[in-house]
Amino acid sequence: MINYNNKVFRSIQNTNNGETSSETLFYYKQDGNIIFSEYKGGKIIYGHLIGLVNENGCIELCYHQVNNKNEMMTGKCFSKPELLNDGKIRLHETWEWTSGDFSSGTSIVEEI
């Protein structure tokens, strides 16, 4: 299992219906197979995520955030890790809003 504890990730790609951007930073913590994070930046004033990591390092998570329009948004996401040549982690994400327009999209976050 990949250990995500104390890793920091930056959004490097997102579909247009998403709210994360290169200004969004995620501060990951992990306890056993439980993963959680605070995140903010860009359109996001403040957010949290919580999820479970499986033996392959894939993450199933739920998130909630307050955006710069003062709206609370919620969603769910599945993240698949890619180990880069420099040892850092890139997460390929498939997500879906559970609020707002209930649309879905894809994004990539990368360890900094």
N, C-alpha and C positions, 0 to 999 in steps of 0.2 A: 504494500500500500504506500502511495506517495504521502509524505508528510507536508502539509500546507502551513503548519504552525509558524507564525511570525513572517510569512511571505507577504509582499506587497505587489499588487497587480495594477496595471494601467490598461484601460480600454484602448484598443488599437483599431477596432473596426466594429461597426454596428449598422444594422439596417435603419432606414429613415424613420420608422415608427418607434425606435428606441430612444432612450434618454441619456444613455452614457456616451461619453466622448473621451478624447485624449486627456481632458482635464479631470476625469473621474479616476480616483484612486481607491482601491479596495485593500483593507488591512485584515488579512486572514489570521484566524486562530483555529487550532484543532485540538480536540480532546478525544482520544481513541478514534472512533469512526465518525464523530460529530464535528462538523465544521461550521464556523460562524464568522461573520465579518461586519465591520462598519465601513461605510463608503460615502464619499461626497465629492463634489467638484463638477464644474460645468453647470448643466441644468438641474443637477441634484443637490439640494441643500443638505439632506441627510438621509441615509438609508442603512438598513440591516438586512443580512441574509442568514439563513440557517439551513443546514442540510446534512446529508449523510454521504460519506465517501465509501466506495466499495473497494475490493481487493485490487482492482485494476487502476485505482486512482480516479475513477469517474465519480462525479458529484451530482446528486439529485438534491435540489434546493428550492426553497421559497424565499421571496424577498418582498420588502415593503420600503417605500421611500416617499419623501416629500420633495416635490420639484419646485422650480423657481416660479411657478404659477400658484404656489401654496396649495397644490393638490396632493392628496395621498394616493399613491399608485401601488398596486400589488401584482405579483406575478409568480411564475414557477419557471424553473430552468433545469436543463441537463447539460453538464459540462464534461467534455472528453479531453484528457490531457495529452499534450505532445511534449516530449522531452527534447529540448533544443541542444545543439552541439556544445553550447557554453554551459550546459547543466541547468539552465533556467527552464521554467515551465510556461507553456502556452496553452490556454484553455479555449477549445472550440465549443461555443455555446449555442444551444437551441432553446429559445425561451418563448413564453406566452404570457400576455397580460391576463390577469384575473379580475381586472377592473378596467375602467375607461372603455376603449373600443374592442377589447378582448382579442386583438390581433396578435400575430406571432412574428418572430424574426430570428435572426442569427447574429452573433457577435463573437469577437475574439478579444480576450484579455491576455496580457503577457506580464510575467514577473519582471520587476525592475530591480 
